[in-house]
Structures are given as C-alpha cells and as structure tokens.
Amino acid sequence: MDVNGLAIESQIVIWTRLTQIALGRGTAAEAVLMVTEKVAALTEASLTVASGGSAHKVVKGYRKRVRANVKRLRR
C-alpha cells in the first residue's frame, strides 16, 4: 500500500509543480527546494540500505517527504 500511495502522491507533487511553472507561479526557491529534497532523500535512502534497512523502510521515508510536499503545495 505504501508504494501505491507514494506513486499517487508523487504524481500530485509533479503535476502541482509543473502547473505552477506553466502558469508563471513557480519560484526559484521552489526549484532549489525540489533539487535539494531529492539529494537529501537519496542520501537518506542510501544510508537506510547501507545500514541493513528494508525496501519498505526506504519507501516509507520517501512517502513521508512526498506527503509533506503535497500538504505544503496545496496551501
């Protein structure tokens, strides 16, 4: 279920960001945040796997970050 939720919520974030950019509402700060979040999430996932964590734990971590983006972008 976490993978399905991650897929749906990720698409919401992508769609929202692309719509903001297309409508001229995208900001440089959002673009920087988008990139830095990806680097931080990859680092966290790598550390989880390197320390013996499961794929479920990695997905759970990604989903937590994506849910926070959905919430923030919908304001």
Secondary structure, DSSP 4 states (H G I P E B T S, - for coil): -HHHHHHHHHHHHHHHHHHHHHTT---HHHHHHHHHHHHHHHHHHHHHHHTT--HHHHHHHHHHHHHHHHHHHT-
